[in-house]
């Protein structure tokens, strides 16, 4: 199966915390990069998801925010990296950020936001992803 989602990261389930309706699933993309997803308990059952399973985290580029000096924020996933590529279009900008251990993230933000943040290759930046924006696939 091929997907249009730009960010498709292989990882391993490290922990599953079940709630009444949803579960929190923590995945390791590498030794130092962890991502948390919030999915329904039904999805956990449908995927037969267990700690140690190999999974794929899926996040649309338009769901990824970028920022500097991110303090307290409700988003569960704040990953730090370095901008590796910037493509500015008429309306939007495509930003690629390299995290540690070879994981890269693609974000689509408005051209205005990219200019306001003065995003350039080589600049340190934070990638911000709400846990509810992370989907999980299992082969």
C-alpha positions as CSV (number, residue, x, y, z in Angstrom):
1,X,0.0,0.0,0.0
2,X,1.2,3.5,-0.9
3,X,0.1,6.5,1.1
4,X,0.2,10.2,0.4
5,X,1.3,11.0,3.9
6,X,4.7,12.6,3.8
7,X,5.9,11.6,7.2
8,X,6.0,7.8,7.5
9,X,8.4,6.6,10.2
10,X,9.2,3.1,11.3
11,X,9.3,2.5,15.0
12,X,8.7,0.2,17.9
13,X,5.9,0.4,20.4
14,X,7.4,1.1,23.8
15,X,4.3,1.6,25.9
16,X,0.5,1.5,25.7
17,X,-1.6,3.2,28.3
18,X,-5.3,2.4,27.9
19,X,-8.0,4.9,28.9
20,X,-11.7,4.6,28.9
21,X,-12.1,5.6,25.2
22,X,-8.5,6.2,23.9
23,X,-5.1,4.8,24.4
24,X,-1.8,6.6,24.5
25,X,0.8,4.8,22.4
26,X,4.5,5.7,22.8
27,X,6.8,4.7,19.9
28,X,10.6,4.8,19.5
29,X,11.7,5.9,16.1
30,X,15.3,5.6,17.2
31,X,17.1,5.4,20.5
32,X,16.6,9.1,21.1
33,X,13.4,10.0,19.1
34,X,10.1,9.1,20.8
35,X,6.6,9.9,19.4
36,X,3.3,9.6,21.3
37,X,0.0,8.9,19.5
38,X,-3.5,9.0,20.9
39,X,-5.7,6.4,19.1
40,X,-9.0,4.8,20.1
41,X,-9.0,1.6,22.1
42,X,-10.9,0.0,19.1
43,X,-7.9,0.9,16.9
44,X,-5.5,-0.8,19.4
45,X,-7.6,-3.9,19.3
46,X,-8.0,-3.8,15.4
47,X,-4.2,-3.5,15.1
48,X,-3.7,-6.1,17.8
49,X,-1.1,-3.6,19.1
50,X,1.3,-4.7,21.8
51,X,4.5,-3.4,23.4
52,X,7.5,-4.4,21.2
53,X,5.5,-4.4,17.9
54,X,7.0,-2.8,14.8
55,X,4.7,0.0,13.6
56,X,4.7,3.0,11.2
57,X,3.8,6.4,12.6
58,X,2.0,8.5,9.9
59,X,1.6,12.3,10.1
60,X,0.4,14.6,7.4
61,X,2.9,17.4,6.7
62,X,0.1,20.0,7.2
63,X,-0.4,18.7,10.8
64,X,3.2,19.6,11.9
65,X,3.9,22.9,13.5
66,X,7.3,24.5,13.8
67,X,8.6,27.0,16.4
68,X,11.5,28.3,18.4
69,X,12.0,28.4,22.2
70,X,8.9,26.2,22.8
71,X,8.0,26.4,26.5
72,X,5.0,24.8,28.0
73,X,2.6,23.7,25.4
74,X,-0.2,21.1,25.3
75,X,1.2,19.2,22.3
76,X,2.8,15.9,23.4
77,X,5.5,15.7,20.8
78,X,8.1,18.4,20.7
79,X,11.1,17.2,18.7
80,X,14.2,19.3,18.2
81,X,16.2,19.3,15.0
82,X,17.9,21.3,12.3
83,X,16.3,22.7,9.1
84,X,17.8,20.9,6.1
85,X,15.6,22.2,3.3
86,X,13.2,25.1,2.6
87,X,11.0,25.3,-0.5
88,X,8.9,28.5,-0.6
89,X,5.8,28.6,-2.8
90,X,3.3,31.3,-3.6
91,X,1.1,30.3,-0.6
92,X,2.8,27.6,1.4
93,X,6.3,26.5,2.4
94,X,7.7,23.0,2.6
95,X,10.2,22.7,5.4
96,X,12.3,19.6,6.1
97,X,13.8,19.2,9.5
98,X,16.5,16.5,10.4
99,X,16.1,15.0,13.8
100,X,18.7,12.8,15.5
101,X,19.6,9.4,14.2
102,X,18.5,9.9,10.6
103,X,14.8,10.7,11.2
104,X,13.5,13.6,9.1
105,X,10.2,15.5,9.2
106,X,8.4,17.4,6.5
107,X,6.1,20.3,7.5
108,X,3.9,22.4,5.3
109,X,3.3,25.9,6.8
110,X,2.2,29.1,5.2
111,X,4.7,31.2,3.3
112,X,3.9,34.1,5.7
113,X,4.7,31.9,8.8
114,X,8.0,30.7,7.2
115,X,9.0,34.3,6.5
116,X,8.0,35.5,10.0
117,X,10.0,32.7,11.6
118,X,12.9,33.3,9.2
119,X,13.3,29.6,8.6
120,X,16.6,28.8,6.8
121,X,18.7,25.7,6.3
122,X,21.0,25.0,9.3
123,X,18.7,26.8,11.8
124,X,17.8,24.8,15.0
125,X,14.0,24.5,15.3
126,X,11.3,22.6,17.2
127,X,8.8,20.3,15.5
128,X,5.5,20.3,17.3
129,X,3.0,17.5,16.7
130,X,-0.3,16.9,18.6
131,X,-0.5,13.2,19.7
132,X,-4.0,13.1,18.2
133,X,-2.5,13.9,14.8
134,X,-0.3,10.7,14.8
135,X,-1.8,7.7,13.1
136,X,-0.4,4.2,13.5
137,X,-0.1,1.5,10.9
138,X,1.1,-2.1,11.3
139,X,2.1,-4.5,8.6
